[in-house]
Amino acid sequence: MDDVVIYTKELTKQFGTFTAVDHISFDVHKGEIFGFLGANGAGKTTAMRMLCGLSIPTSGVGNVAGFDIATQQEDIKKRIGYMSQKFSLYEDLKVWENIRLYAGIYGMKTDEIERKTNLLLDKLHFTKERNALVRSLPLGWKQKLAFSVSIFHEPKIVFLDEPTGGVDPETRRQFWEMIYEAADRGITVFVTTHYMDEAEYCNRVSIMVDGRIDALDTPSRLKQRFNAQSMDQVFRRLARKAERSE
């Protein structure tokens, strides 16, 4: 299909005799919010690293934004955004310096960076914080800024690795409003989360267990299939089958 922006077929990653990702196959469409779930040790981080062009698969096929994850990693990196709970912004740089740094890495021109920086700061109500060091910002503000920076260059896909960890419920709600806005613009959102209520916000959800995808469907169909009232119940029933952990 023309709108497929992530495609995998029997994608596998082994470390010696250990199979971290075990022949997974799925696709993700343009503008889709795709939840990629799994307990610790399930293999989701390893899978995401392959999709981002940071790790070469042992076998299988993977294509992201039209490029092969095994041979065209640099092309992929230019066309995606990435945000992690653990590292996204430089704490000792000012707000505007972080924006300029990442925009430059993605190859944006100086005049375009300046114009879009002013628009972004105004949109986030961060104009007064333009010259503030990132470390001085509240966590929720950092996360919203980090997400905005990750899609500043209008990537085809943004990978979000537990982006709302540690923030309060109101900030999480605002963050998901930003995700929906990005998806409405055609940016595909590939998100991992440990908050099962957030899985309900995704168009489709996959759940990994011991390196394999054990379930993949819309939240409503998954709940129906497992006779569950919530995605948390679905996740717990699948996670109980896990034999390994980190």
C-alpha positions in Angstrom: 0.0 0.0 0.0 1.2 3.5 -0.8 0.6 4.8 2.7 2.8 2.2 4.4 5.7 4.0 6.1 7.1 1.2 8.2 7.2 -2.4 7.0 8.8 -5.5 8.5 8.8 -9.1 7.5 10.3 -11.8 9.8 12.6 -9.2 11.3 15.0 -10.8 13.7 17.9 -9.7 16.0 20.1 -12.2 17.7 22.9 -11.6 20.2 24.9 -14.8 20.1 22.5 -17.5 21.0 19.9 -15.1 22.4 17.1 -14.0 20.1 16.0 -10.5 21.3 13.6 -10.0 18.4 12.0 -13.1 16.9 10.7 -12.9 13.4 8.3 -10.0 13.8 6.1 -8.8 10.9 3.9 -5.7 10.8 3.3 -2.5 9.0 2.4 1.1 10.0 0.6 3.6 7.9 1.0 7.3 7.3 -0.5 9.4 10.1 -1.2 6.4 12.3 -0.6 6.4 16.0 0.9 3.0 16.6 1.5 1.7 20.1 4.4 -0.7 20.5 4.0 -2.3 23.9 5.8 -5.0 25.8 7.1 -5.7 29.3 10.7 -5.3 30.2 12.8 -7.8 28.2 10.1 -8.3 25.5 12.4 -6.9 22.8 10.6 -3.7 21.9 13.7 -1.4 22.5 15.8 -3.7 20.3 13.2 -3.6 17.6 12.9 0.2 17.8 16.7 0.6 17.5 16.6 -1.4 14.2 13.8 0.7 12.9 15.7 3.9 13.7 18.8 2.7 11.8 20.8 2.2 15.0 21.1 -1.6 14.9 21.4 -3.9 11.9 19.0 -6.9 11.9 20.3 -10.4 11.9 17.7 -11.5 9.3 14.4 -10.5 7.9 13.3 -7.3 6.1 12.6 -3.9 7.4 11.7 -0.7 5.5 11.2 2.8 7.1 10.2 5.9 5.2 11.0 4.0 2.0 14.6 2.9 3.0 16.1 -0.4 4.0 17.0 -0.6 7.6 19.9 -2.9 6.9 21.6 -0.8 4.2 20.2 2.7 4.3 20.4 3.8 7.9 21.6 7.3 7.3 18.7 8.0 4.9 16.3 6.8 7.6 17.9 9.0 10.3 17.3 12.1 8.2 13.6 11.4 7.8 12.6 10.4 11.3 12.3 12.1 14.7 13.1 10.5 18.0 12.3 11.3 21.6 13.1 9.4 24.7 12.2 9.8 28.3 15.9 9.3 29.2 17.6 11.7 26.8 16.2 14.2 24.3 17.5 17.7 25.2 20.8 19.2 26.3 20.2 20.5 29.8 23.1 23.0 29.7 21.9 24.7 26.5 19.2 27.3 26.3 15.8 26.6 24.9 16.5 28.2 21.5 20.0 26.6 21.3 18.5 23.2 21.6 16.0 23.9 18.8 18.8 25.3 16.6 21.1 22.4 17.3 18.6 19.7 16.4 17.3 21.6 13.4 20.8 22.0 12.1 21.5 18.3 12.5 18.5 17.6 10.3 19.8 19.9 7.7 17.3 22.8 8.0 18.4 26.2 6.7 19.2 29.0 9.1 16.4 31.4 8.1 13.9 28.6 8.2 15.1 27.6 11.7 14.8 31.2 13.0 11.3 31.6 11.5 10.0 28.3 12.8 11.7 28.8 16.2 9.7 31.9 16.8 6.5 30.2 15.8 7.1 27.2 18.0 8.0 29.3 21.1 4.9 31.3 20.6 2.7 28.2 20.1 4.1 26.6 23.3 3.9 29.9 25.2 7.6 29.6 25.8 8.6 33.0 24.4 9.7 34.3 27.8 11.8 31.1 28.3 13.7 31.5 25.0 17.0 32.1 26.8 16.3 29.9 29.8 18.6 26.8 30.3 16.6 23.7 29.7 17.6 22.3 33.1 15.6 25.1 34.7 12.3 24.0 33.1 9.7 21.8 34.8 9.7 18.2 33.6 6.4 18.6 31.8 7.7 21.6 29.9 10.9 19.8 28.9 8.8 16.9 27.5 6.6 19.1 25.4 9.7 21.0 24.1 11.5 17.7 23.4 8.5 16.4 21.4 8.3 19.7 19.5 12.0 19.6 18.7 11.7 15.9 17.5 9.1 16.9 14.8 10.5 20.4 14.1 11.8 19.2 10.7 8.5 17.6 9.8 9.7 14.0 9.7 7.7 11.2 8.1 7.8 9.3 11.4 8.5 10.2 15.0 9.6 7.5 17.4 8.6 8.2 21.0 10.2 5.9 23.7 8.1 6.2 26.9 7.7 10.0 26.3 5.4 10.8 29.2 7.3 8.9 32.0 7.2 10.8 35.3 4.9 13.7 34.3 1.6 14.5 35.9 -1.8 13.5 34.3 -2.6 17.0 33.0 0.7 17.3 31.2 0.2 13.8 29.8 -3.2 14.9 28.4 -1.6 18.0 26.8 1.2 15.8 25.4 -1.3 13.5 23.7 -3.1 16.5 22.2 0.2 17.4 20.6 0.6 13.8 19.3 -2.9 13.9 17.7 -2.1 17.2 16.1 1.1 15.8 14.6 -0.8 12.7 13.3 -3.4 15.0 11.7 -0.5 16.6 9.8 0.4 13.2 8.4 3.3 12.4 10.8 3.3 8.8 11.8 3.7 8.3 15.6 5.4 5.1 16.8 5.1 5.1 20.6 6.1 2.9 23.5 4.5 3.4 26.9 4.1 1.7 30.2 0.8 3.6 30.8 -1.9 1.3 29.5 -4.5 4.1 29.4 -2.3 5.7 26.7 -2.6 2.5 24.7 -6.3 3.3 24.4 -5.4 6.5 22.5 -3.5 4.6 19.7 -5.1 3.7 16.4 -3.5 0.2 16.7 -1.5 -1.5 19.3 1.0 -4.4 19.1 2.1 -6.3 22.2 5.4 -8.1 22.3 6.1 -11.1 24.5 9.6 -12.8 24.6 10.7 -11.2 21.3 7.5 -12.0 19.3 4.4 -10.0 18.6 1.6 -11.8 20.3 -1.2 -9.4 19.5 -1.8 -6.6 17.0 -5.1 -4.8 16.5 -7.1 -1.7 17.5 -7.6 -1.3 21.2 -11.4 -2.0 20.9 -10.8 -5.3 19.0 -8.1 -6.4 21.4 -10.4 -5.9 24.4 -13.1 -7.8 22.6 -10.8 -10.6 21.6 -9.5 -11.0 25.2 -12.9 -10.3 26.8 -11.2 -7.4 28.7 -12.5 -4.1 30.1 -9.3 -2.3 29.5 -6.0 -2.4 27.7 -4.3 -3.0 31.0 -6.2 -6.3 31.4 -5.2 -7.3 27.8 -1.6 -6.4 28.5 -1.5 -8.3 31.8 -3.0 -11.5 30.3 -0.3 -11.5 27.6 2.6 -10.4 29.8 1.9 -13.3 32.2 3.1 -15.6 29.4 6.6 -14.0 29.4 9.5 -16.3 30.3 12.2 -13.7 30.3 12.9 -10.3 31.8 15.7 -7.7 31.6 
